[in-house]
Amino acid sequence: MQGFASLYGFQVYYPETLRRHFPVPDNYSQFLSGYDHDSYLTLLKETVLGTHAPENVILLEIKPNEQKTRVDFYCTRDYLGIQLVCLTELIQEGRRLFYMHPSTGKKTLVKRIYNRLIFDELNAVGNTLGPHVDIRQDLDVEWVAHPSWFYRVSKFTLPFIRHPFVPPTFFLNELKQPPADLGNYVLKPLFSFSGRGVIIDVQPGDLDVPDPENWILQQKVKYADAIPTPDIPAKVEIRMMYLWKDGDSRPTLAVNLARLSKGKMIGVSYNKDKEWVGGSVAYFER
């Protein structure tokens, strides 16, 4: 569960590229809830831009052209007409933010930020960036999604959910006694991103952390080796991706992202020496 943007642009481009080279049936689609290419992009544009012109909306990141997800940034720029802006390129005047538009060369007002900046990364590299705007201030700008969503809709929600399809999860500071089968659990920092700090093979001593209120103990999910590849089968996670347009009472299920893994966890960090892994897509029968 993640209240943070994912590959909403790439998941249009990539599946349609696959169709040009592989026989994907016409009645199968990566889009959900009845959406197609045009209607999905309309919803995406309305969600990201709100009521603003594209030149007043930016995709904000730290060094966007060096990120692993930059292909999604380029797709988003091309589909929506917004610019990619590094945190170090923002110009602050009072509570207002500006950037230098690459096409016009003019200082342009930022009214809305499509946030792709991860505070976990900012905290790690902030001292090496040089001068940059502190975006934690009260600024005259709209956010989509607000950075606080990353914290409020995240691993933090898991201990509150009781459901057969949600692995039992506990705040470490509320755990009276470790489970007898500790090896069947993973220890996760609440507010890290992309698997940083996760302890997969937990030992009793790992539970002795100085801030247990910021950790969860989650029962492991056993992924099936379900996808044949040229060497060994891959595990797969299907991420259901929602868009929540301003004014709508609830989010809309719109598209999906499949992630293939052969490591102990889903994610880039655990698959660096593996092949036929990474971001992909699932096609659903209409």
C-alpha positions as CSV (number, residue, x, y, z in Angstrom):
1,M,0.0,0.0,0.0
2,Q,1.6,3.2,-1.1
3,G,0.2,6.8,-1.2
4,F,2.9,7.8,-3.7
5,A,3.0,8.0,-7.5
6,S,4.3,5.1,-9.6
7,L,4.8,4.5,-13.3
8,Y,1.6,6.1,-14.5
9,G,3.2,7.2,-17.8
10,F,5.3,4.2,-18.6
11,Q,2.4,1.9,-18.1
12,V,0.8,3.4,-21.1
13,Y,3.9,3.4,-23.4
14,Y,5.4,0.0,-22.4
15,P,2.3,-2.3,-22.9
16,E,1.6,-0.6,-26.3
17,T,5.2,-1.2,-27.3
18,L,4.8,-4.9,-26.4
19,R,1.7,-5.1,-28.7
20,R,3.8,-4.1,-31.7
21,H,6.1,-7.2,-31.2
22,F,3.9,-9.8,-29.5
23,P,0.4,-11.2,-30.2
24,V,-1.5,-9.7,-27.3
25,P,-5.3,-10.3,-27.9
26,D,-7.3,-7.2,-28.6
27,N,-9.7,-8.0,-25.8
28,Y,-6.9,-7.8,-23.2
29,S,-5.7,-4.5,-21.8
30,Q,-3.5,-3.1,-19.1
31,F,-6.2,-0.5,-18.3
32,L,-8.9,-1.3,-15.7
33,S,-12.4,0.0,-14.9
34,G,-13.3,0.2,-18.6
35,Y,-10.6,2.7,-19.5
36,D,-8.6,2.7,-22.8
37,H,-5.6,4.7,-24.0
38,D,-7.5,8.0,-24.6
39,S,-9.8,7.9,-21.6
40,Y,-7.0,6.9,-19.3
41,L,-4.7,9.7,-20.4
42,T,-7.7,12.2,-20.0
43,L,-8.1,11.0,-16.4
44,L,-4.3,11.1,-15.8
45,K,-4.1,14.7,-17.2
46,E,-7.1,15.8,-15.1
47,T,-5.6,14.3,-12.0
48,V,-2.1,15.7,-12.4
49,L,-2.9,19.1,-13.9
50,G,-6.0,19.9,-11.9
51,T,-7.3,23.2,-13.3
52,H,-3.8,24.5,-14.3
53,A,-2.0,24.9,-17.6
54,P,0.8,22.4,-18.2
55,E,3.5,25.0,-18.0
56,N,2.5,25.8,-14.4
57,V,2.7,22.1,-13.3
58,I,6.0,20.4,-12.8
59,L,7.2,16.8,-12.0
60,L,9.6,17.4,-9.1
61,E,12.4,15.0,-8.3
62,I,16.1,15.0,-7.3
63,K,18.2,14.8,-10.4
64,P,15.3,13.3,-12.5
65,N,17.5,12.5,-15.4
66,E,19.6,10.2,-13.3
67,Q,16.8,8.2,-11.6
68,K,16.0,4.6,-12.4
69,T,12.4,5.7,-13.2
70,R,13.4,8.4,-15.6
71,V,11.8,6.6,-18.5
72,D,8.4,7.1,-16.7
73,F,9.3,10.8,-16.2
74,Y,9.9,11.2,-20.0
75,C,6.6,9.5,-20.8
76,T,4.8,11.7,-18.3
77,R,6.3,14.8,-19.8
78,D,5.4,13.7,-23.4
79,Y,1.8,12.7,-22.5
80,L,1.0,15.6,-20.2
81,G,3.2,18.4,-21.5
82,I,4.7,19.2,-18.0
83,Q,8.4,19.7,-17.3
84,L,10.8,17.7,-15.2
85,V,12.4,19.9,-12.6
86,C,15.1,19.1,-10.1
87,L,14.7,20.3,-6.6
88,T,17.9,22.4,-7.0
89,E,16.3,24.2,-10.0
90,L,13.4,25.7,-8.0
91,I,13.5,29.4,-7.4
92,Q,11.7,30.7,-4.3
93,E,10.3,34.2,-4.0
94,G,8.4,34.6,-0.7
95,R,5.9,31.7,-0.7
96,R,5.9,31.3,-4.5
97,L,8.0,28.9,-6.5
98,F,9.3,29.3,-10.1
99,Y,11.5,27.4,-12.6
100,M,13.2,28.3,-15.8
101,H,11.1,26.8,-18.6
102,P,13.5,24.9,-21.0
103,S,11.6,25.8,-24.1
104,T,10.9,29.5,-23.5
105,G,13.8,30.3,-21.2
106,K,11.4,32.3,-19.1
107,K,10.9,32.2,-15.3
108,T,7.6,30.3,-14.9
109,L,5.4,30.2,-11.9
110,V,4.8,26.8,-10.3
111,K,1.2,26.3,-9.2
112,R,1.1,22.6,-8.8
113,I,3.7,19.9,-8.1
114,Y,3.4,16.3,-9.3
115,N,5.7,15.0,-6.5
116,R,8.1,12.2,-7.3
117,L,10.7,13.3,-4.7
118,I,11.2,10.7,-1.9
119,F,12.1,12.3,1.4
120,D,14.0,9.2,2.4
121,E,16.4,10.0,-0.4
122,L,16.4,13.7,0.3
123,N,17.4,13.1,3.9
124,A,20.2,10.8,2.6
125,V,21.7,13.1,-0.1
126,G,20.4,16.6,0.9
127,N,23.8,17.7,2.2
128,T,25.4,17.0,-1.2
129,L,22.9,18.8,-3.4
130,G,24.1,22.3,-2.8
131,P,21.6,25.2,-2.3
132,H,18.0,24.1,-2.7
133,V,14.5,25.1,-1.6
134,D,13.2,23.6,1.6
135,I,9.9,22.3,0.3
136,R,8.7,21.4,3.8
137,Q,7.8,25.1,4.2
138,D,4.3,26.5,3.8
139,L,4.5,27.3,0.1
140,D,1.8,28.7,-2.2
141,V,1.6,25.6,-4.3
142,E,-0.7,22.6,-4.8
143,W,0.6,19.0,-4.4
144,V,-0.4,15.8,-6.2
145,A,0.0,13.8,-4.2
146,H,1.0,15.7,-1.0
147,P,4.3,14.3,0.5
148,S,2.5,13.4,3.7
149,W,0.5,10.8,1.8
150,F,3.7,8.7,1.6
151,Y,3.7,8.5,5.4
152,R,-0.1,8.2,6.0
153,V,-0.9,5.7,3.2
154,S,2.0,3.2,3.5
155,K,3.3,0.4,5.7
156,F,2.0,2.4,8.6
157,T,-1.6,1.3,7.7
158,L,-0.8,-2.4,7.7
159,P,-1.1,-3.1,11.5
160,F,-4.6,-1.6,11.5
161,I,-5.9,-3.9,8.7
162,R,-7.3,-7.4,9.6
163,H,-8.1,-9.3,6.4
164,P,-7.3,-12.8,5.0
165,F,-5.3,-11.2,2.2
166,V,-3.2,-8.9,4.4
167,P,-0.3,-10.5,6.2
168,P,-0.4,-10.1,10.1
169,T,1.6,-7.0,10.9
170,F,2.6,-5.4,14.3
171,F,4.2,-2.2,15.4
172,L,7.4,-3.4,17.1
173,N,6.8,-1.2,20.2
174,E,3.4,-2.8,20.7
175,L,4.7,-6.4,20.4
176,K,4.6,-7.9,23.9
177,Q,6.4,-11.1,22.8
178,P,8.2,-12.0,19.6
179,P,6.4,-14.8,17.6
180,A,7.9,-18.2,18.1
181,D,8.4,-18.5,14.3
182,L,10.4,-15.3,14.0
183,G,12.0,-16.6,10.8
184,N,8.6,-16.3,9.1
185,Y,8.6,-12.6,9.6
186,V,10.4,-9.5,8.1
187,L,11.4,-6.4,10.0
188,K,10.7,-3.1,8.2
189,P,11.4,0.5,9.0
190,L,8.1,2.3,8.6
191,F,9.1,5.2,6.5
192,S,11.8,3.9,4.2
193,F,11.4,3.4,0.4
194,S,12.4,0.8,-2.1
195,G,13.3,-1.8,0.5
196,R,15.9,0.3,2.3
197,G,16.6,-1.1,5.8
198,V,14.4,-4.2,5.6
199,I,15.7,-7.2,7.5
200,I,14.5,-10.3,5.8
201,D,16.0,-13.1,7.9
202,V,15.2,-11.7,11.3
203,Q,17.2,-12.7,14.4
204,P,16.0,-12.0,18.0
205,G,18.8,-9.4,18.4
206,D,17.4,-7.4,15.4
207,L,14.4,-6.5,17.4
208,D,16.5,-4.4,19.8
209,V,16.3,-1.0,18.0
210,P,16.3,2.4,19.6
211,D,13.0,3.5,18.0
212,P,10.7,0.5,17.9
213,E,7.7,2.7,17.2
214,N,9.1,3.3,13.8
215,W,9.4,-0.4,12.8
216,I,6.9,-3.1,11.9
217,L,7.2,-6.9,12.1
218,Q,5.3,-8.4,9.1
219,Q,4.6,-12.0,8.3
220,K,6.4,-13.1,5.2
221,V,4.5,-13.5,2.0
222,K,5.6,-16.6,0.0
223,Y,5.6,-15.7,-3.7
224,A,5.2,-18.6,-6.1
225,D,7.9,-19.1,-8.8
226,A,5.2,-18.7,-11.4
227,I,6.7,-17.0,-14.5
228,P,8.9,-19.1,-16.8
229,T,12.1,-17.3,-18.0
230,P,15.2,-18.6,-19.9
231,D,17.0,-19.5,-16.6
232,I,14.9,-19.8,-13.4
233,P,11.2,-18.9,-12.9
234,A,10.4,-15.5,-11.6
235,K,8.0,-14.3,-8.9
236,V,5.5,-11.7,-9.7
237,E,3.7,-8.9,-7.8
238,I,0.8,-7.0,-9.5
239,R,0.4,-3.5,-8.3
240,M,-3.0,-2.0,-8.8
241,M,-2.7,1.7,-9.5
242,Y,-5.4,4.2,-8.7
243,L,-5.9,7.8,-9.6
244,W,-7.7,10.3,-7.3
245,K,-8.9,13.3,-9.2
246,D,-9.7,16.5,-7.3
247,G,-13.4,16.5,-6.4
248,D,-13.9,12.7,-6.7
249,S,-15.2,11.0,-3.5
250,R,-12.9,8.0,-3.9
251,P,-9.9,6.9,-6.1
252,T,-10.4,5.1,-9.4
253,L,-8.6,1.9,-10.3
254,A,-7.1,2.7,-13.6
255,V,-4.0,0.7,-14.6
256,N,-1.5,-1.9,-13.3
257,L,2.2,-2.6,-12.9
258,A,3.7,-6.1,-12.7
259,R,7.0,-6.5,-11.0
260,L,9.1,-9.6,-11.6
261,S,11.7,-10.8,-9.1
262,K,14.1,-13.6,-8.4
263,G,15.5,-12.2,-5.2
264,K,14.3,-12.5,-1.6
265,M,12.2,-9.4,-2.1
266,I,10.5,-7.6,-4.9
267,G,12.5,-4.6,-5.9
268,V,15.6,-3.4,-7.8
269,S,18.0,-3.6,-4.8
270,Y,17.4,-7.4,-4.5
271,N,17.7,-8.2,-8.2
272,K,20.9,-6.5,-9.3
273,D,22.6,-9.7,-10.4
274,K,19.4,-11.3,-11.9
275,E,18.0,-11.3,-15.5
276,W,14.4,-11.2,-16.7
277,V,13.3,-9.2,-13.7
278,G,12.0,-5.7,-13.1
279,G,8.9,-3.7,-14.2
280,S,6.4,-5.3,-16.5
281,V,2.6,-5.3,-17.0
282,A,-0.4,-7.6,-16.6
283,Y,-3.1,-7.7,-19.3
284,F,-6.6,-8.3,-18.0
285,E,-9.5,-9.7,-20.2
286,R,-12.0,-7.0,-20.8
